[in-house]
Amino acid sequence: MKHLKFLPVTLSLLFAIAVVCFSLLHAEEGMWPIDHLSKELIREMQAKGLSLSDEELYTTDGKGVINAVVDLGGGTGSFVSPEGLIITNHHVAFGAIQQMSTAENNYIEKGFLAKTREDEPQALGFNAYVLLSSKDVTEEVLSYVNDSMSPLERFNAVEQAQKEIVKEAEEGRDVFCEVAAMYGGLSYTLYTYLKIKDLRVVYVPPASIGNYGGDIDNWMWPRHTGDFSFLRAYVAPNGKTAEYSEENVPYRPKSYLKIASEPTREGDFALVAGYPGHTYRHVTSYTIENDINFYYPTKIDIFNEWTNIIADHAARDPEAGVKMAGLKEGLENSKKNAHGMLEGFQRYRLLDRKLHLEEEFKAFLAGDAQMEKEYGHILPEIKSQYDHVKSYQLQRMLFSYIKLRGLFQAAYTIYKWNVEQEKTDLERDPDYMERELPDIRRKLQNLDRKYHPAVDRDMLVMFLRRMAALPAGRRIQAVDEILAGVPEDERDVAINEFVDALYSGTRLTDVEARLAMLDSGTKHLVEEGDPFILFAAQLYPEVEELQERRDAFDGALSVLRPQWVKALMEWQKQALYPDANNTLRINYGVVRGYAPRDAVSYESFTTLDGVLEKYRGEDPFDLPPQIFELVEKQDFGPYRDPVLNDVPVDFLTTNDSTGGNSGSPLLNHKGELIGLLFDGNYESISADFMFIEEMTRTINVDIRYVLFIADKLNNARNVLQEMGVLE
C-alpha cells in the first residue's frame, strides 16, 4: 500500500473550497455546514427571498434562528418556546411514547398530552444536543499520522487524536464534544455541544394522525401524515445538565422559533436546518456495485424475516406488538428505503454514470503525466479494498444486527464494558469510554420496555441459523463449536436447544443483575457463568477481529477518498460540498411539486379532504371520530388556507435532505416555522448518492395542520399558548 499517504491540508485551502462550492453549485443540492457559511451563500439565499442577515441566521453566541435547532440523536428538533419546548416528528419521538405504553394503556394508539409540567413523563433514552461552538482541528488530527503507517495504524492514530482532542475539550466543562471528518478525512472539525440528558414527553398525537398511512404511505406522495410531537428539555436548577430528577427545571434556550405569521404558498422560499446523517455523493463505482449486489439485497432479506417474526408474535400477543413497535417501524422503514435505493440506482443508471465518470477520469490522467503520477493509484487501490471487504462483510453484518436489541445486546455490552475497563480511558473503544457509562446504564435499565422474551428468542435463533449457513472460509468458530458433531439435518433442533438454555439460565432479565454486572470485572463476570455472558465472551474475539479488519478498511479509505475528492476538484475545476455526517447543516429551496413519470404530475400541497379520502376505518388508514365532526361543522378555525379552501396537511419542497433530517424545521424567508421535514419522496431515495434536481423533494407536515390537530382535536391549548399561537 505504498501510495497510502495523507494529504497536507491548510486552512486557506479549506476556506477556498467552502467559498467556491457555495458560489458554483445549485443551492438545492448539498447540505452546507452551518459553521462555514460564506457571504456568497448568504447573498444567494437573500436573492432567492431570504429576509434575514447572516447574524440573524446563525451566531456564535447562540442567538440566531438556526441556533434553535437541536440534535436528538438520529433525528432533529427545534426549540419553540423560551421554556425548552421542542417540536420534532412523531416518528422521532416514537421510542419515548412506545416505552410509556403497555397493551392495557397504549399511548401509541391514543396519544398523550401533559396539561401541566408535573404531568410530563421522562422520554426514556433521549438526549438533546445544543451546538455551542465549532473549531477546525485538521492540523492537530493529521499531526498523528505519517506516510509509513499501515491503514489500521492510520485508523487507530486518527481515532486516538480524536479521543485526546475531545477529552481535552471536555475537561472541567459541562459539555459534550465530537470530532467530525469532512470530505472523508480531508479536514476535521471539533464540535462542542450542551448535552441535555433529561427530556420529557409533552404532547404526542394518536398514531392515527402521527403515523397515518403507515408503511403503505411511507416515502410516498401524496402524503397525509401529521408527523409531529413535542418534548421538553430539563436541566438542574443551577442550569447545568443533569440526569432525570424531579428537581430539574425547564431549559431556557437563547433562541427559539416563532410560528409563521403568513400562509405558505407554491414557490415560497424554504430553508431547512438539521442534522442529516450520511450522504455518499462522492463515492466511486466500487461502493455502488457493492451496495447493489450485496448490501441492500442482503439487508432486505434479513429484515423481511425479522419483521415476519415480530408480526407473527404481535398477532398472537398484543404486548409483543407494543414492545416491538419501535423496532418493527424502524425495520420496515429501512426495508422500504433499501428497495427505493435499488430502484433509484436502476432508474438513474447510477453505476453506469459512475463507471463513465471514472473512464473519463482515466482518459484525462493518460494525457497528464503529473496528474497520473499523483492520482493514478486511487481507483485501483479503492477496488482492492472492496475486493477484500467482500470476504467478511456478511459475517460482520450479521454480528452488527444481532447486537441491535435484546438480551444478546445487553450481554455483549456488559462483557465488552468489563474488558474495556481494564484499559486507560484513552485506550478504550470510543463507545466504551467513561463518558458513555451513563448512557450505557440507561439502556440496560430501560431494556425491559423494548424486550419481549418470545420475540427476542426467535430473533436470536434466526441469526444463529444464518451464521450456521455461512460458506466455508467465512465460518464463525463460536457457532461451529455449538454445532460440533451435529448432523446437518439436526442443526435447527440443536440451535433451538442452545438458545432455550441461554434464556432459561440467564439473570439478564433482572435489571439489578444487569447493572451489577457492569462492575463485576471480566474474570469474575465469566466465573459467575451466566450463559448469555459466556456466549458473548465466546463470540467477542471474532467480532473484534472483524471490526479490526473494518477499521483497516476505513483507515485506507480515509486517505483514498479525500484524494479522490481532491482529484475530482482539480480535474473538473469545481469544488465539491462535503457529504452529510451528522453535523448541523442548512439547505434552501422552494415549495414545489414534481412529475414522477410520464403523464403524472403532483401538486405541492395535500389537504384534510385528502385525509378523509384515504380513510378505511382500520390501521393504517383509521381516524379519530372527532375529525369527521370537525369537517362536518367546517370547524377549521384560523388554520384553513384561503387558496386551498381547506386545512393544509403536508407539502413538498425542493430541499436536499437525508436520514437524520427528520424533525428538521422548515423556515420561511423571515426564519419562521412553516413545517417539519419528515420524509423524502420515493423517487429520490437514492439522492443519498446522486441529487436529481427535477425529482428530489422533501415531504413536510404543514405547521397549520400541527396547530389544527393540537387545537381542535386534542385540546392541547397549553402547548399552543406556550408557543404564542393562542392568547
TORNU-765984 format. One record per residue (C-alpha): residue in one letter; x, y, z. Coordinates in steps of 0.25 Angstrom, whole numbers, m for minus. Example, Ala and Ser with C-alpha at 12.3 -4.5 7.8 and 13.67 -1.06 7.14 Angstrom:
> r / u / v / w
> A / 49 / m18 / 31 .
> S / 55 / m4 / 29 .
***
This chain:
> r / u / v / w
> M / 0 / 0 / 0 .
> K / 11 / 9 / m3 .
> H / 2 / 20 / m9 .
> L / m5 / 22 / 4 .
> K / m1 / 36 / 8 .
> F / m8 / 47 / 15 .
> L / m12 / 60 / 9 .
> P / m6 / 73 / 14 .
> V / m17 / 82 / 17 .
> T / m17 / 96 / 20 .
> L / m28 / 105 / 26 .
> S / m27 / 114 / 14 .
> L / m29 / 102 / 5 .
> L / m42 / 98 / 13 .
> F / m47 / 113 / 13 .
> A / m45 / 113 / m2 .
> I / m53 / 100 / m4 .
> A / m64 / 105 / 4 .
> V / m65 / 119 / m3 .
> V / m64 / 112 / m17 .
> C / m74 / 101 / m14 .
> F / m85 / 111 / m9 .
> S / m83 / 120 / m22 .
> L / m83 / 109 / m32 .
> L / m93 / 99 / m29 .
> H / m108 / 99 / m29 .
> A / m113 / 103 / m15 .
> E / m124 / 92 / m15 .
> E / m113 / 82 / m16 .
> G / m104 / 80 / m4 .
> M / m105 / 81 / 11 .
> W / m96 / 93 / 16 .
> P / m88 / 92 / 29 .
> I / m94 / 104 / 38 .
> D / m80 / 107 / 43 .
> H / m75 / 110 / 28 .
> L / m86 / 119 / 23 .
> S / m80 / 128 / 12 .
> K / m84 / 142 / 9 .
> E / m87 / 137 / m5 .
> L / m97 / 127 / 0 .
> I / m104 / 137 / 9 .
> R / m105 / 147 / m3 .
> E / m110 / 136 / m12 .
> M / m121 / 132 / m1 .
> Q / m125 / 147 / 0 .
> A / m126 / 148 / m15 .
> K / m136 / 136 / m15 .
> G / m144 / 142 / m4 .
> L / m137 / 141 / 10 .
> S / m140 / 153 / 18 .
> L / m130 / 150 / 29 .
> S / m116 / 155 / 30 .
> D / m105 / 145 / 33 .
> E / m105 / 150 / 48 .
> E / m119 / 147 / 49 .
> L / m118 / 134 / 43 .
> Y / m107 / 128 / 52 .
> T / m98 / 134 / 62 .
> T / m86 / 128 / 71 .
> D / m93 / 134 / 83 .
> G / m106 / 125 / 81 .
> K / m116 / 136 / 77 .
> G / m118 / 133 / 63 .
> V / m130 / 126 / 57 .
> I / m123 / 113 / 54 .
> N / m117 / 113 / 68 .
> A / m131 / 108 / 72 .
> V / m129 / 95 / 65 .
> V / m124 / 82 / 73 .
> D / m119 / 68 / 70 .
> L / m128 / 58 / 76 .
> G / m118 / 46 / 73 .
> G / m123 / 41 / 60 .
> G / m133 / 52 / 58 .
> T / m135 / 67 / 59 .
> G / m143 / 76 / 67 .
> S / m144 / 91 / 70 .
> F / m148 / 100 / 82 .
> V / m161 / 107 / 80 .
> S / m163 / 114 / 94 .
> P / m154 / 120 / 104 .
> E / m157 / 109 / 113 .
> G / m149 / 98 / 106 .
> L / m161 / 93 / 98 .
> I / m156 / 84 / 86 .
> I / m164 / 81 / 73 .
> T / m160 / 69 / 65 .
> N / m166 / 57 / 57 .
> H / m176 / 47 / 63 .
> H / m166 / 36 / 58 .
> V / m154 / 43 / 64 .
> A / m161 / 43 / 78 .
> F / m167 / 29 / 75 .
> G / m158 / 22 / 84 .
> A / m162 / 30 / 96 .
> I / m177 / 28 / 94 .
> Q / m174 / 13 / 92 .
> Q / m167 / 11 / 105 .
> M / m178 / 18 / 112 .
> S / m188 / 9 / 106 .
> T / m194 / m5 / 110 .
> A / m204 / m14 / 104 .
> E / m214 / m9 / 114 .
> N / m210 / 6 / 113 .
> N / m206 / 8 / 99 .
> Y / m201 / 23 / 97 .
> I / m196 / 19 / 83 .
> E / m211 / 18 / 79 .
> K / m218 / 28 / 87 .
> G / m207 / 39 / 88 .
> F / m202 / 47 / 100 .
> L / m204 / 61 / 106 .
> A / m198 / 67 / 118 .
> K / m206 / 78 / 123 .
> T / m196 / 82 / 133 .
> R / m181 / 81 / 135 .
> E / m183 / 71 / 146 .
> D / m190 / 62 / 136 .
> E / m178 / 61 / 127 .
> P / m172 / 47 / 128 .
> Q / m158 / 44 / 125 .
> A / m154 / 42 / 110 .
> L / m146 / 29 / 113 .
> G / m133 / 28 / 105 .
> F / m134 / 42 / 99 .
> N / m123 / 53 / 99 .
> A / m123 / 67 / 92 .
> Y / m110 / 73 / 87 .
> V / m109 / 88 / 86 .
> L / m98 / 93 / 78 .
> L / m89 / 103 / 85 .
> S / m77 / 104 / 76 .
> S / m68 / 98 / 65 .
> K / m53 / 99 / 63 .
> D / m44 / 94 / 51 .
> V / m35 / 83 / 57 .
> T / m29 / 77 / 44 .
> E / m15 / 80 / 47 .
> E / m16 / 74 / 61 .
> V / m22 / 61 / 55 .
> L / m13 / 60 / 44 .
> S / m1 / 62 / 53 .
> Y / m3 / 48 / 58 .
> V / m1 / 41 / 44 .
> N / 10 / 39 / 35 .
> D / 13 / 32 / 21 .
> S / 19 / 20 / 27 .
> M / 6 / 16 / 35 .
> S / m2 / 4 / 30 .
> P / m17 / 6 / 28 .
> L / m20 / 0 / 42 .
> E / m9 / 8 / 49 .
> R / m14 / 21 / 42 .
> F / m29 / 18 / 47 .
> N / m24 / 16 / 61 .
> A / m16 / 29 / 60 .
> V / m27 / 37 / 55 .
> E / m36 / 31 / 66 .
> Q / m26 / 34 / 77 .
> A / m25 / 48 / 72 .
> Q / m40 / 50 / 73 .
> K / m41 / 44 / 87 .
> E / m30 / 53 / 92 .
> I / m35 / 65 / 86 .
> V / m49 / 62 / 91 .
> K / m44 / 59 / 105 .
> E / m36 / 72 / 106 .
> A / m48 / 80 / 101 .
> E / m58 / 74 / 111 .
> E / m48 / 75 / 123 .
> G / m55 / 82 / 134 .
> R / m67 / 87 / 126 .
> D / m81 / 83 / 125 .
> V / m81 / 80 / 110 .
> F / m80 / 68 / 100 .
> C / m70 / 68 / 89 .
> E / m68 / 61 / 76 .
> V / m58 / 62 / 64 .
> A / m65 / 60 / 51 .
> A / m57 / 57 / 38 .
> M / m61 / 65 / 26 .
> Y / m59 / 60 / 11 .
> G / m56 / 47 / 17 .
> G / m44 / 52 / 24 .
> L / m39 / 64 / 17 .
> S / m42 / 72 / 29 .
> Y / m47 / 71 / 43 .
> T / m55 / 79 / 52 .
> L / m57 / 79 / 67 .
> Y / m72 / 82 / 71 .
> T / m76 / 85 / 85 .
> Y / m90 / 83 / 90 .
> L / m98 / 84 / 102 .
> K / m103 / 70 / 104 .
> I / m117 / 71 / 111 .
> K / m120 / 58 / 118 .
> D / m134 / 60 / 123 .
> L / m144 / 61 / 112 .
> R / m159 / 59 / 115 .
> V / m171 / 56 / 107 .
> V / m181 / 68 / 106 .
> Y / m191 / 64 / 94 .
> V / m192 / 53 / 84 .
> P / m204 / 52 / 75 .
> P / m210 / 38 / 73 .
> A / m204 / 28 / 63 .
> S / m216 / 30 / 54 .
> I / m211 / 44 / 52 .
> G / m196 / 44 / 54 .
> N / m194 / 31 / 46 .
> Y / m206 / 32 / 37 .
> G / m203 / 23 / 25 .
> G / m193 / 15 / 32 .
> D / m183 / 7 / 24 .
> I / m192 / 8 / 11 .
> D / m190 / 23 / 10 .
> N / m176 / 23 / 15 .
> W / m167 / 31 / 5 .
> M / m179 / 33 / m4 .
> W / m186 / 45 / m9 .
> P / m197 / 49 / m8 .
> R / m196 / 48 / 7 .
> H / m206 / 52 / 19 .
> T / m198 / 49 / 31 .
> G / m198 / 58 / 44 .
> D / m183 / 54 / 47 .
> F / m181 / 63 / 59 .
> S / m178 / 62 / 74 .
> F / m174 / 71 / 86 .
> L / m163 / 69 / 96 .
> R / m157 / 78 / 107 .
> A / m143 / 79 / 111 .
> Y / m139 / 80 / 126 .
> V / m127 / 84 / 134 .
> A / m122 / 85 / 148 .
> P / m127 / 97 / 156 .
> N / m113 / 103 / 154 .
> G / m114 / 102 / 139 .
> K / m104 / 90 / 138 .
> T / m108 / 78 / 130 .
> A / m113 / 66 / 139 .
> E / m120 / 53 / 139 .
> Y / m135 / 52 / 141 .
> S / m139 / 58 / 154 .
> E / m152 / 64 / 160 .
> E / m143 / 76 / 164 .
> N / m139 / 79 / 150 .
> V / m145 / 91 / 143 .
> P / m148 / 94 / 128 .
> Y / m136 / 98 / 120 .
> R / m136 / 113 / 115 .
> P / m131 / 113 / 101 .
> K / m124 / 126 / 95 .
> S / m132 / 124 / 83 .
> Y / m146 / 118 / 79 .
> L / m154 / 118 / 67 .
> K / m167 / 127 / 64 .
> I / m179 / 121 / 57 .
> A / m181 / 126 / 43 .
> S / m189 / 139 / 42 .
> E / m193 / 137 / 28 .
> P / m198 / 125 / 19 .
> T / m189 / 117 / 11 .
> R / m190 / 117 / m4 .
> E / m185 / 110 / m16 .
> G / m172 / 115 / m20 .
> D / m169 / 121 / m6 .
> F / m154 / 121 / m1 .
> A / m152 / 109 / 9 .
> L / m140 / 107 / 18 .
> V / m136 / 94 / 25 .
> A / m127 / 93 / 37 .
> G / m124 / 80 / 43 .
> Y / m114 / 68 / 46 .
> P / m114 / 60 / 33 .
> G / m108 / 46 / 35 .
> H / m99 / 42 / 23 .
> T / m99 / 44 / 8 .
> Y / m90 / 37 / m1 .
> R / m89 / 47 / m13 .
> H / m74 / 46 / m16 .
> V / m73 / 31 / m15 .
> T / m67 / 22 / m26 .
> S / m74 / 11 / m34 .
> Y / m68 / 1 / m25 .
> T / m77 / 5 / m14 .
> I / m89 / 6 / m23 .
> E / m86 / m8 / m28 .
> N / m85 / m14 / m14 .
> D / m98 / m7 / m10 .
> I / m105 / m13 / m22 .
> N / m100 / m27 / m21 .
> F / m99 / m29 / m6 .
> Y / m102 / m18 / 4 .
> Y / m117 / m14 / 0 .
> P / m122 / m28 / m4 .
> T / m116 / m35 / 8 .
> K / m122 / m25 / 17 .
> I / m136 / m27 / 11 .
> D / m135 / m42 / 12 .
> I / m131 / m41 / 27 .
> F / m141 / m30 / 31 .
> N / m152 / m38 / 23 .
> E / m150 / m50 / 32 .
> W / m148 / m41 / 45 .
> T / m161 / m33 / 43 .
> N / m169 / m46 / 40 .
> I / m164 / m51 / 53 .
> I / m169 / m39 / 60 .
> A / m183 / m39 / 52 .
> D / m185 / m53 / 56 .
> H / m184 / m51 / 71 .
> A / m191 / m38 / 70 .
> A / m203 / m45 / 64 .
> R / m204 / m54 / 76 .
> D / m199 / m45 / 87 .
> P / m203 / m30 / 87 .
> E / m192 / m28 / 97 .
> A / m182 / m33 / 87 .
> G / m187 / m22 / 77 .
> V / m185 / m11 / 87 .
> K / m171 / m15 / 92 .
> M / m166 / m17 / 77 .
> A / m174 / m6 / 71 .
> G / m162 / 3 / 70 .
> L / m153 / m8 / 65 .
> K / m163 / m12 / 55 .
> E / m165 / 2 / 50 .
> G / m150 / 4 / 48 .
> L / m148 / m9 / 41 .
> E / m160 / m6 / 31 .
> N / m154 / 8 / 28 .
> S / m141 / 2 / 25 .
> K / m146 / m9 / 16 .
> K / m154 / 1 / 8 .
> N / m142 / 10 / 7 .
> A / m134 / m1 / 2 .
> H / m144 / m5 / m8 .
> G / m144 / 10 / m12 .
> M / m129 / 11 / m13 .
> L / m128 / m1 / m23 .
> E / m140 / 4 / m31 .
> G / m133 / 18 / m32 .
> F / m119 / 12 / m35 .
> Q / m126 / 5 / m47 .
> R / m135 / 17 / m51 .
> Y / m124 / 27 / m52 .
> R / m113 / 17 / m56 .
> L / m104 / 21 / m45 .
> L / m94 / 10 / m46 .
> D / m93 / 13 / m61 .
> R / m91 / 28 / m58 .
> K / m80 / 25 / m48 .
> L / m73 / 16 / m58 .
> H / m74 / 26 / m69 .
> L / m68 / 37 / m60 .
> E / m57 / 28 / m56 .
> E / m53 / 24 / m70 .
> E / m53 / 39 / m74 .
> F / m44 / 42 / m62 .
> K / m35 / 31 / m66 .
> A / m34 / 36 / m80 .
> F / m31 / 50 / m74 .
> L / m20 / 44 / m66 .
> A / m14 / 37 / m78 .
> G / m11 / 51 / m84 .
> D / m5 / 58 / m72 .
> A / 7 / 51 / m66 .
> Q / 7 / 59 / m54 .
> M / m7 / 56 / m50 .
> E / m5 / 41 / m54 .
> K / 7 / 41 / m44 .
> E / m1 / 47 / m33 .
> Y / m15 / 41 / m35 .
> G / m14 / 29 / m44 .
> H / m13 / 19 / m32 .
> I / m26 / 23 / m25 .
> L / m37 / 15 / m33 .
> P / m29 / 2 / m33 .
> E / m26 / 3 / m18 .
> I / m40 / 6 / m15 .
> K / m44 / m6 / m23 .
> S / m34 / m15 / m16 .
> Q / m40 / m10 / m3 .
> Y / m54 / m14 / m7 .
> D / m50 / m27 / m12 .
> H / m44 / m30 / 2 .
> V / m57 / m25 / 9 .
> K / m65 / m36 / 1 .
> S / m58 / m47 / 9 .
> Y / m64 / m43 / 22 .
> Q / m76 / m33 / 20 .
> L / m87 / m43 / 22 .
> Q / m81 / m48 / 35 .
> R / m79 / m34 / 40 .
> M / m94 / m30 / 36 .
> L / m99 / m42 / 44 .
> F / m91 / m38 / 56 .
> S / m96 / m23 / 55 .
> Y / m110 / m27 / 54 .
> I / m110 / m38 / 65 .
> K / m105 / m27 / 75 .
> L / m116 / m17 / 72 .
> R / m126 / m22 / 82 .
> G / m130 / m31 / 94 .
> L / m122 / m39 / 103 .
> F / m110 / m42 / 94 .
> Q / m108 / m27 / 92 .
> A / m108 / m26 / 108 .
> A / m99 / m38 / 109 .
> Y / m89 / m32 / 99 .
> T / m89 / m18 / 104 .
> I / m87 / m23 / 118 .
> Y / m76 / m32 / 114 .
> K / m69 / m22 / 106 .
> W / m70 / m11 / 116 .
> N / m63 / m20 / 126 .
> V / m52 / m23 / 116 .
> E / m50 / m8 / 113 .
> Q / m50 / m4 / 127 .
> E / m36 / m12 / 128 .
> K / m30 / m1 / 119 .
> T / m28 / 14 / 122 .
> D / m39 / 23 / 117 .
> L / m32 / 28 / 105 .
> E / m28 / 14 / 101 .
> R / m43 / 9 / 100 .
> D / m52 / 8 / 89 .
> P / m59 / 22 / 88 .
> D / m73 / 16 / 90 .
> Y / m68 / 10 / 103 .
> M / m60 / 22 / 109 .
> E / m64 / 27 / 123 .
> R / m73 / 38 / 118 .
> E / m82 / 27 / 111 .
> L / m85 / 20 / 124 .
> P / m98 / 28 / 128 .
> D / m104 / 25 / 114 .
> I / m100 / 10 / 115 .
> R / m106 / 9 / 129 .
> R / m119 / 16 / 124 .
> K / m120 / 6 / 112 .
> L / m118 / m6 / 121 .
> Q / m128 / 0 / 131 .
> N / m139 / 2 / 121 .
> L / m137 / m11 / 113 .
> D / m150 / m17 / 118 .
> R / m158 / m7 / 112 .
> K / m154 / m11 / 98 .
> Y / m152 / m26 / 101 .
> H / m161 / m38 / 98 .
> P / m156 / m51 / 102 .
> A / m162 / m60 / 91 .
> V / m159 / m50 / 80 .
> D / m145 / m48 / 85 .
> R / m142 / m63 / 86 .
> D / m147 / m65 / 71 .
> M / m139 / m53 / 66 .
> L / m126 / m60 / 72 .
> V / m130 / m73 / 66 .
> M / m131 / m66 / 53 .
> F / m117 / m60 / 53 .
> L / m111 / m73 / 58 .
> R / m117 / m81 / 47 .
> R / m111 / m71 / 37 .
> M / m98 / m71 / 43 .
> A / m98 / m87 / 43 .
> A / m101 / m86 / 28 .
> L / m89 / m77 / 24 .
> P / m80 / m83 / 14 .
> A / m66 / m90 / 16 .
> G / m56 / m79 / 19 .
> R / m66 / m70 / 25 .
> R / m70 / m78 / 37 .
> I / m72 / m73 / 51 .
> Q / m64 / m82 / 60 .
> A / m72 / m80 / 72 .
> V / m85 / m84 / 65 .
> D / m77 / m96 / 59 .
> E / m74 / m101 / 73 .
> I / m88 / m100 / 77 .
> L / m92 / m109 / 65 .
> A / m79 / m118 / 66 .
> G / m83 / m133 / 63 .
> V / m98 / m129 / 60 .
> P / m103 / m135 / 47 .
> E / m107 / m124 / 37 .
> D / m122 / m129 / 37 .
> E / m122 / m127 / 53 .
> R / m116 / m113 / 53 .
> D / m129 / m106 / 55 .
> V / m132 / m114 / 67 .
> A / m118 / m112 / 73 .
> I / m119 / m97 / 71 .
> N / m133 / m96 / 78 .
> E / m128 / m105 / 89 .
> F / m116 / m96 / 91 .
> V / m124 / m83 / 91 .
> D / m134 / m89 / 101 .
> A / m123 / m92 / 110 .
> L / m118 / m77 / 109 .
> Y / m131 / m71 / 113 .
> S / m135 / m81 / 124 .
> G / m121 / m80 / 131 .
> T / m118 / m65 / 130 .
> R / m120 / m54 / 140 .
> L / m120 / m43 / 130 .
> T / m135 / m42 / 130 .
> D / m133 / m35 / 144 .
> V / m130 / m21 / 143 .
> E / m122 / m20 / 156 .
> A / m114 / m32 / 152 .
> R / m111 / m25 / 138 .
> L / m106 / m13 / 145 .
> A / m98 / m20 / 155 .
> M / m90 / m28 / 144 .
> L / m85 / m15 / 139 .
> D / m76 / m14 / 151 .
> S / m72 / m29 / 152 .
> G / m59 / m29 / 145 .
> T / m56 / m39 / 134 .
> K / m51 / m50 / 142 .
> H / m62 / m50 / 152 .
> L / m72 / m48 / 141 .
> V / m68 / m60 / 134 .
> E / m67 / m68 / 147 .
> E / m81 / m65 / 150 .
> G / m85 / m73 / 138 .
> D / m97 / m66 / 132 .
> P / m99 / m74 / 119 .
> F / m102 / m61 / 111 .
> I / m89 / m54 / 116 .
> L / m81 / m67 / 113 .
> F / m87 / m67 / 99 .
> A / m84 / m52 / 97 .
> A / m70 / m55 / 102 .
> Q / m69 / m67 / 92 .
> L / m72 / m58 / 81 .
> Y / m64 / m46 / 85 .
> P / m51 / m49 / 79 .
> E / m57 / m52 / 65 .
> V / m66 / m39 / 66 .
> E / m54 / m31 / 70 .
> E / m45 / m37 / 59 .
> L / m55 / m34 / 48 .
> Q / m56 / m20 / 54 .
> E / m41 / m18 / 53 .
> R / m42 / m22 / 38 .
> R / m53 / m12 / 36 .
> D / m44 / m1 / 43 .
> A / m33 / m4 / 34 .
> F / m42 / m3 / 22 .
> D / m47 / 11 / 28 .
> G / m33 / 15 / 30 .
> A / m29 / 12 / 16 .
> L / m42 / 20 / 11 .
> S / m39 / 31 / 20 .
> V / m27 / 34 / 11 .
> L / m32 / 30 / m3 .
> R / m46 / 36 / m2 .
> P / m40 / 50 / 1 .
> Q / m30 / 48 / m10 .
> W / m42 / 45 / m20 .
> V / m49 / 57 / m16 .
> K / m37 / 66 / m18 .
> A / m34 / 59 / m31 .
> L / m49 / 62 / m36 .
> M / m48 / 76 / m32 .
> E / m35 / 78 / m39 .
> W / m40 / 71 / m52 .
> Q / m53 / 77 / m52 .
> K / m49 / 91 / m48 .
> Q / m60 / 91 / m38 .
> A / m60 / 89 / m23 .
> L / m70 / 79 / m16 .
> Y / m78 / 81 / m4 .
> P / m75 / 71 / 8 .
> D / m85 / 59 / 9 .
> A / m94 / 60 / 21 .
> N / m88 / 54 / 34 .
> N / m98 / 57 / 46 .
> T / m93 / 71 / 47 .
> L / m102 / 83 / 47 .
> R / m105 / 87 / 32 .
> I / m115 / 96 / 25 .
> N / m121 / 96 / 11 .
> Y / m130 / 104 / 4 .
> G / m141 / 102 / m7 .
> V / m155 / 106 / m11 .
> V / m169 / 100 / m9 .
> R / m171 / 92 / m22 .
> G / m178 / 79 / m27 .
> Y / m172 / 69 / m37 .
> A / m175 / 60 / m49 .
> P / m170 / 46 / m45 .
> R / m173 / 39 / m58 .
> D / m180 / 41 / m72 .
> A / m194 / 48 / m71 .
> V / m193 / 49 / m56 .
> S / m192 / 62 / m48 .
> Y / m192 / 64 / m33 .
> E / m197 / 77 / m27 .
> S / m189 / 83 / m15 .
> F / m200 / 82 / m4 .
> T / m209 / 72 / 2 .
> T / m221 / 75 / 10 .
> L / m231 / 70 / 21 .
> D / m240 / 66 / 9 .
> G / m230 / 56 / 5 .
> V / m228 / 50 / 19 .
> L / m243 / 47 / 18 .
> E / m242 / 41 / 4 .
> K / m231 / 31 / 9 .
> Y / m240 / 27 / 21 .
> R / m243 / 12 / 22 .
> G / m247 / 10 / 37 .
> E / m235 / 1 / 40 .
> D / m220 / 3 / 42 .
> P / m212 / 10 / 36 .
> F / m224 / 18 / 30 .
> D / m232 / 20 / 42 .
> L / m236 / 33 / 48 .
> P / m241 / 39 / 62 .
> P / m257 / 40 / 60 .
> Q / m255 / 55 / 64 .
> I / m248 / 58 / 51 .
> F / m261 / 55 / 44 .
> E / m269 / 64 / 53 .
> L / m259 / 76 / 51 .
> V / m260 / 74 / 36 .
> E / m276 / 73 / 36 .
> K / m276 / 86 / 44 .
> Q / m265 / 92 / 36 .
> D / m259 / 96 / 49 .
> F / m245 / 99 / 44 .
> G / m242 / 112 / 52 .
> P / m231 / 120 / 46 .
> Y / m224 / 108 / 40 .
> R / m232 / 108 / 27 .
> D / m223 / 112 / 15 .
> P / m231 / 123 / 7 .
> V / m225 / 118 / m6 .
> L / m227 / 103 / m3 .
> N / m240 / 106 / 4 .
> D / m236 / 94 / 13 .
> V / m226 / 91 / 25 .
> P / m213 / 88 / 18 .
> V / m207 / 75 / 23 .
> D / m193 / 72 / 16 .
> F / m185 / 80 / 6 .
> L / m173 / 77 / m4 .
> T / m161 / 86 / m5 .
> T / m148 / 84 / m14 .
> N / m139 / 84 / m1 .
> D / m128 / 74 / m1 .
> S / m129 / 64 / 12 .
> T / m126 / 50 / 17 .
> G / m128 / 42 / 29 .
> G / m125 / 50 / 42 .
> N / m133 / 62 / 36 .
> S / m146 / 56 / 41 .
> G / m152 / 67 / 50 .
> S / m144 / 78 / 44 .
> P / m151 / 91 / 44 .
> L / m155 / 97 / 30 .
> L / m154 / 112 / 31 .
> N / m159 / 123 / 22 .
> H / m152 / 136 / 18 .
> K / m153 / 142 / 31 .
> G / m148 / 130 / 39 .
> E / m162 / 126 / 44 .
> L / m166 / 112 / 45 .
> I / m175 / 107 / 34 .
> G / m174 / 92 / 35 .
> L / m166 / 80 / 39 .
> L / m158 / 71 / 30 .
> F / m161 / 57 / 32 .
> D / m158 / 49 / 19 .
> G / m153 / 49 / 5 .
> N / m161 / 44 / m8 .
> Y / m159 / 30 / m12 .
> E / m153 / 34 / m26 .
> S / m142 / 41 / m19 .
> I / m138 / 31 / m8 .
> S / m125 / 29 / m16 .
> A / m122 / 44 / m15 .
> D / m113 / 40 / m4 .
> F / m103 / 36 / m15 .
> M / m108 / 46 / m26 .
> F / m116 / 58 / m26 .
> I / m127 / 59 / m37 .
> E / m132 / 73 / m37 .
> E / m145 / 70 / m44 .
> M / m148 / 58 / m35 .
> T / m142 / 61 / m21 .
> R / m153 / 66 / m11 .
> T / m155 / 67 / 4 .
> I / m168 / 63 / 10 .
> N / m172 / 73 / 21 .
> V / m184 / 74 / 31 .
> D / m190 / 88 / 30 .
> I / m190 / 95 / 43 .
> R / m204 / 99 / 41 .
> Y / m208 / 84 / 42 .
> V / m200 / 83 / 54 .
> L / m207 / 94 / 60 .
> F / m221 / 90 / 56 .
> I / m219 / 76 / 61 .
> A / m213 / 81 / 74 .
> D / m225 / 91 / 76 .
> K / m237 / 85 / 70 .
> L / m235 / 70 / 72 .
> N / m226 / 69 / 85 .
> N / m229 / 82 / 92 .
> A / m214 / 84 / 94 .
> R / m217 / 99 / 97 .
> N / m206 / 99 / 107 .
> V / m196 / 96 / 97 .
> L / m201 / 106 / 87 .
> Q / m201 / 117 / 97 .
> E / m187 / 114 / 101 .
> M / m183 / 115 / 86 .
> G / m190 / 129 / 85 .
> V / m201 / 124 / 76 .
> L / m213 / 126 / 85 .
> E / m215 / 137 / 96 .
***
